[in-house]
C-alpha cells in the first residue's frame, strides 16, 4: 500500500495560499462596491431629507432653519429628524461593509506576505489601521446621529435649549468619527492603494494599478472596485501560469 503524503509540496501550498489571498482581495472589492453604491443611496436620501426641511445641505443652514425668527415648522423639524434617522440606519451599514471589506483586504495582503511575496508586509499593517478606523467610525456615527435627534427636537421648541446629557455623547460620537476617518485615510493611502498597486505590479496587471489610483479620486472612486475585480481575475490567471525558477 502506497503511503499518501501528509501535506502538499511547498510550491503547491504557496499557490493555494496565493490564490486564496487573491480571492480575499476580490471579495474586498465586491463588498467595497456594494458599500459605495449604498453610500450613494444614503447620500441621496440624506440630502433630499435636508432639502425637504428647507435647510439645504450644510449644517449652518440647518442651524439657521431651527433658529429662524418664526421658528421651524413642524414639517421642517420632522424632515431634519428623519435625516438623522436615515443617518443612524444607512451610514453605519456603509461603514460596516467597509469594515468587513478592509478585514478581507488586510488578511489578503497578510497572507500574500506569508507566501514569500515581498512588499506586502507594510500594506497589511497600514490596512489594519484602516480596520481600526472603520471600527471607531461605525459606533461614532450611531452615537452622533442618535444624539442629534433629541437635540434638534429640543432646539426647535420656542426658547429651546440643549437637553442635559446630550452634548457629551454628541461630542464623543463626533470625536470617534473624526479619529476613525483620519485613521481610515492613513490606512487607505499606505495600505489599500500601495498594496493594490504592488499586487498589480507583481502580476503585471495595469488595471489593478489604475484601480488603486482611482480609490482616492472623487466620483471616479466608485469604479475602483470594478477595476480591482477585473485585475484580480487576470492576476489569478497569471499566478496559475508556470513561473520561472527563482521567481
Secondary structure, DSSP 8 states (H G I E B T S, - for coil): -----SS--HHHHHHHHHHHHHHHHHHHHHHHHHHHHHHHHHHHHHHHHHHHTT--SSHHHHHHHHT-TT---HHHHHHHHHHHHHIIIIIHHHHHHHHHHHHHHHHHHHHHHHTT-TT-HHHHHHHHHHHHHHHHHHHHHHHHHHHHHHHHHHHTSTT----TTHHHHHHHHHHHHHHHHHHHHHHIIIIIIHHHHHHHHHTT-HHHHHHHHHTTSTTGGGGHHHHHHHHHHHHHHHHHS---TT-
